[in-house]
Amino acid sequence: MDTQATRNALHKKLLDDDYKIRGEALVGLAKRNDISILNVLIDELEGEFNGRV
């Protein structure tokens, strides 16, 4: 489902302390073609958890 409320909830999760939650939020927004996440995505990829499983 792609509603503004869904997107807003996912955007709030981008600030979560848990990198897994942030990652899931990024995936959800990317699937919705939300280009506003590009800078956040770049920051995450450059961050300390890049490449960890």
Secondary structure, 3 states (H helix, E strand, C coil): CCCHHHHHHHHHHCCCCCHHHHHHHHHHHHHCCCHHHHHHHHHHHHCCCCCCC
